[in-house]
Amino acid sequence: MRWGELKREKCSVARTISVIGDRWTLLILRECFLRARRPYQERPRRYEYRLTQKGLELHPVLLTIAHWGDRHMAGAKGPPVLYEHRPCGHRFDPVLTCSECAERLAPREVRVRPGPGGGGDALLARAEQHTPPG
């Protein structure tokens, strides 16, 4: 599959990768969320990217990637940065929870079902084949 074909896939992961899959895009997003204010363009001089709502909604994705990196790629000294929840003042690790029952999500507890934008394609068939009944 070619890079330009990803956006036409009936798969949200493939479509998302077609937009944010480039390593520089993720690093620019990281800088935005770190509130970096340095010039990125000389003419006219501009100091920051302003994220749209669509961009802001990638924050949990970046936190999750950073958390994975902290667990599996950090050196012996530990993670390079720590995250603190401003309202309560506690450091935290990002976790995914069910929007309905608030329980923590584990990969083996998630089942894939057809959605309205799917088409019974091979991706869904593979997922259903490997998902235990329940």
URRA-V305481 format. One line per field, one symbol per residue. psi: psi as a letter, one per 30 degrees, with the letter a starting at -180 (. if undefined). Layout:
BEGIN
psi=???
END
This chain:
BEGIN
psi=kleffefflhkeeeeeefegfkeeeeeeeeeefghkilkfkejlkkflkjkleeeeffeeeeeeeeeeeeefflaffalflkkkjeefgkllkkkklkfefglkkkefgkkklklfglghaeeeeeeeegkkl.
END
